[in-house]
Amino acid sequence: MANTQTEWLEKNISNGSIVKIDYSKFVNRRKIGTGGFGEVFSYEMKDSELVVVLKCLKSEEIIEDFINELTILKICDNQAIIKFYGVTKDSNERYYMVLQYADGGDLQNYLKAKKPRWTDKLSIAKEIACGLSYLHDNNIIHKDLHPKNILIHQGKPKIADFGLSKQINEVSMASNSNFEDLKGVLQYTEPQCLIDGKDKCNKKSDVYSFGVILWEISSGIPSFQKIQSQTLISVYICKGKREVPIEGTPIHILNFTKNAGIMILLSAQKQKLSMIH
């Protein structure tokens, strides 16, 4: 399977469907983290002020996820979604995705370090909502939406890490991933995905995750932070227990939090109806 996927990648590079950037153009390497695919580095591009991230494919075994992510990112064009510039290959024949660099790190650390004002929190929440609505309008479900997968660049959020994402058909409005394949951060996982192994991930799963993210944006801390046991967290979630708004949350933030999921779902439903008519 890996050889077939590699051949697909090389074929699409050859026919110009995927942009290939010469590896020699990248200078001043700096390791900034480790992801599911492997190590992540930032680089400067020669003859340009552009700083980019190179996301390495560390193993042929996960090339399917690598291709899945770049295929989705390649068709996305929204300011709240991380930009995909192309791929590159080093002297050891390892492929990398070339992505937009986010100078503010991930959302969770940004909230902790910067402690943004309520107006800034609302702006971040609205930007994420717009990005998620864009994905759903294009029949893409993220499946792993949480604050570590939302990056901040110049104060603006960028939805990232599409390795688990799927494009869905307009009829079922769901992917073909079962509970056995469920991955992600437990606190942000839709309860139904934990209760029923046969339940399929869909747009509502992303909306649930977004709702938990909204609470974290307003509070500045991760949900269920005081509970160490993952099993206990799953029991809490499945019993319908939720974090409550923190004291002092402005009413307009509360209203947005209550209505944001509804707005996204209505947008997705409107898109579906327009296809029928």
C-alpha atoms as one frame of an Amber mdcrd trajectory, in Angstrom:
protein
   0.000   0.000   0.000   2.831   2.367   0.896   4.464   1.924  -2.536   1.140
   2.656  -4.240   0.676   5.814  -2.175   4.240   6.938  -2.927   3.651   6.375
  -6.630   0.448   8.437  -6.398   2.348  11.262  -4.710   5.150  11.238  -7.265
   2.676  11.086 -10.153   0.803  14.142  -8.863   4.064  16.019  -8.383   5.082
  15.113 -11.922   1.820  16.309 -13.499   1.854  19.533 -11.484  -1.164  18.772
  -9.287   1.090  19.081  -6.237   3.790  21.758  -6.156   7.293  20.489  -5.423
   9.754  22.993  -3.932  13.496  22.418  -4.144  14.840  21.463  -0.725  17.872
  23.711  -1.202  15.601  26.748  -0.918  15.118  26.143   2.812  17.672  27.574
   5.233  18.128  28.264   8.964  16.422  25.121  10.208  14.935  25.154  13.721
  13.089  22.292  15.384   9.763  23.491  16.795   8.064  20.246  17.761   7.125
  16.647  17.090   3.840  15.595  15.518   2.084  12.411  14.497   4.092  12.200
  11.287   7.435  13.009  12.918   9.552  16.043  13.661   8.453  19.539  12.690
  10.939  22.252  11.667  10.684  25.916  10.757  12.798  27.302   7.909  13.392
  30.521   6.103  13.093  30.468   2.330  15.948  31.848   0.254  15.256  35.105
  -1.589  12.080  35.523   0.425  10.931  36.795   3.802   8.630  33.789   4.107
   9.063  31.506   7.120   7.566  28.049   6.648   7.166  24.779   8.491   8.397
  21.473   7.114   6.395  18.539   8.379   8.378  15.349   7.847   6.990  11.994
   6.794   8.953   9.844   9.258   7.704   6.468   8.052   6.306   4.962   4.868
   3.718   3.243   7.071   1.827   6.499   7.622   2.120   7.914   4.114  -1.641
   7.439   3.668  -2.345   9.958   6.470   0.348  12.243   5.044  -1.289  12.192
   1.604  -4.741  12.538   3.136  -3.689  15.724   4.923  -1.982  17.359   1.957
  -4.891  16.428  -0.341  -7.349  18.219   1.940  -5.097  21.215   2.622  -4.432
  21.608  -1.104  -8.104  22.353  -1.800  -8.653  24.626   1.209  -8.549  28.375
   0.764  -9.649  30.109   3.950  -7.866  32.530   6.271  -8.699  30.373   9.314
  -7.014  27.273   7.859  -3.269  26.743   7.758  -1.811  27.309   4.277  -0.273
  24.489   2.252   2.505  25.567  -0.129   3.608  22.217  -1.539   6.003  19.369
  -0.793   9.754  18.939  -0.815  12.179  16.019  -0.601  15.570  15.976   1.123
  18.774  14.151   0.124  17.635  11.091   2.080  14.511  10.829  -0.099  12.208
  11.871   2.761   9.129  13.884   1.863   7.956  16.961   3.767   4.832  19.071
   3.585   5.608  22.788   3.309   3.128  24.673   5.495   2.483  28.156   6.811
   4.432  29.030   9.955   2.349  30.218  12.934   4.290  32.587  15.180   2.008
  32.268  18.224   2.168  28.519  18.795  -0.966  26.506  19.542  -4.185  27.926
  20.968  -3.902  26.214  24.340  -0.458  27.637  25.095  -1.437  30.996  23.601
  -4.388  31.344  25.983  -2.182  30.442  28.935   0.698  32.750  28.014  -1.087
  35.780  26.543  -4.319  35.800  28.567  -6.146  37.668  25.770  -8.913  40.184
  26.431 -12.562  39.183  26.036 -12.793  41.040  22.713  -9.791  39.102  21.406
 -11.234  35.820  22.681 -14.480  36.495  20.830 -12.564  37.323  17.649 -10.598
  34.056  17.895 -13.808  32.084  18.465 -15.518  33.678  15.448 -12.510  32.986
  13.202 -12.503  29.305  14.204 -16.255  29.137  13.579 -15.750  30.578  10.086
 -12.986  28.080   9.349 -15.059  25.140  10.560 -18.078  26.340   8.599 -15.869
  26.522   5.483 -14.709  22.939   6.001 -18.249  21.665   6.474 -19.516  23.604
   3.460 -16.869  21.699   1.479 -17.875  18.381   3.072 -14.709  18.017   5.117
 -14.838  16.829   8.714 -11.751  17.441  10.827 -12.257  14.615  13.356  -9.479
  15.816  15.670 -10.385  19.388  16.537  -8.810  20.585  19.787  -6.690  23.574
  20.923  -3.366  21.894  20.171  -4.495  21.569  16.540  -5.415  25.243  16.265
  -2.393  27.453  15.722  -2.108  31.195  16.220  -0.437  33.483  13.693  -0.343
  37.229  14.330  -3.173  36.800  16.795  -5.398  34.917  14.331  -6.333  31.203
  14.632  -5.423  28.671  11.967  -7.017  25.221  11.985  -4.264  22.653  11.370
  -3.379  18.937  11.541  -5.720  17.295   9.060  -4.179  13.811   9.267  -7.410
  12.257  10.553  -9.730  14.405   8.436 -12.057  13.012   5.790 -14.013  14.307
   2.845 -17.573  13.013   3.121 -20.269  12.317   0.591 -23.338  14.508   0.505
 -25.777  11.625   1.015 -24.633  10.040   4.264 -22.933  13.188   5.564 -20.591
  10.873   7.480 -17.182   9.246   7.051 -16.549   5.513   7.064 -14.473   5.569
  10.250 -15.692   3.384  13.120 -15.016   3.631  16.834 -12.115   1.209  16.496
 -10.337   3.862  14.439 -11.218   6.699  16.833  -8.280   8.896  17.687  -8.007
  12.333  19.182  -8.062  14.056  22.550 -10.748  12.582  24.790 -12.069  15.827
  26.307 -12.975  17.095  22.838 -14.522  13.869  21.522 -18.269  13.692  20.932
 -19.966  11.457  23.569 -21.764   9.374  20.939 -18.405   8.340  19.508 -17.488
   6.992  22.951 -20.848   5.304  23.598 -21.566   3.622  20.259 -18.645   2.071
  18.433 -20.703   1.838  15.256 -21.561   5.497  15.234 -19.832   7.351  12.435
 -17.997  10.623  12.813 -19.845  13.501  11.183 -20.099  17.268  11.199 -21.830
  17.227  14.579 -18.703  15.611  16.027 -16.691  18.675  14.971 -19.355  20.995
  16.370 -19.182  19.250  19.743 -15.386  19.632  19.755 -15.764  23.308  18.877
 -18.152  23.775  21.797 -15.536  22.435  24.213 -12.940  24.700  22.606 -15.226
  27.689  23.157 -15.333  26.912  26.878 -11.527  26.734  26.935 -11.235  30.054
  25.094 -13.551  31.730  27.604 -11.994  30.151  30.699  -8.364  30.077  29.573
  -7.854  26.540  30.901  -8.434  23.021  29.466 -11.711  21.312  30.321 -11.763
  18.681  33.089  -8.264  19.765  34.025  -8.617  18.566  37.626  -9.542  14.998
  36.591  -6.457  12.877  35.926  -8.162   9.614  34.941  -9.059   9.345  31.262
 -11.608   6.666  32.125 -13.332   8.990  34.579 -13.348  11.795  32.006 -15.059
   9.497  29.491 -17.675   8.550  32.119 -18.311  12.231  32.885 -18.679  13.074
  29.201 -21.000  10.163  28.460 -23.199  11.093  31.432 -23.626  14.553  29.947
 -21.524  16.400  32.500 -20.059  19.638  31.135 -17.971  22.490  32.423 -19.995
  25.562  33.429 -19.174  29.123  32.303 -16.625  30.820  34.513 -17.723  33.694
  36.703 -17.487  37.049  34.975 -18.002  35.774  31.419 -19.633  38.635  29.427
 -23.166  37.953  28.226 -22.236  38.381  24.551 -19.588  35.662  24.942 -22.157
  33.364  26.562 -24.628  34.022  23.744 -22.029  33.296  21.090 -21.017  30.076
  22.847 -24.652  28.923  22.984 -25.432  29.810  19.374 -22.189  29.070  17.509
 -22.871  25.352  17.087 -26.369  26.051  15.828 -25.020  28.536  13.284 -22.506
  26.019  11.939 -25.110  23.268  11.680 -27.583  25.574   9.917 -24.869  26.566
   7.458 -24.131  22.916   6.713 -27.830  22.123   6.333 -28.326  25.090   3.981
 -25.427  23.822   1.852 -26.999  20.358   1.687 -30.406  21.758   0.679 -28.866
  23.930  -2.048 -27.337  20.804  -3.595 -30.719  19.064  -3.614 -32.489  22.031
  -5.273
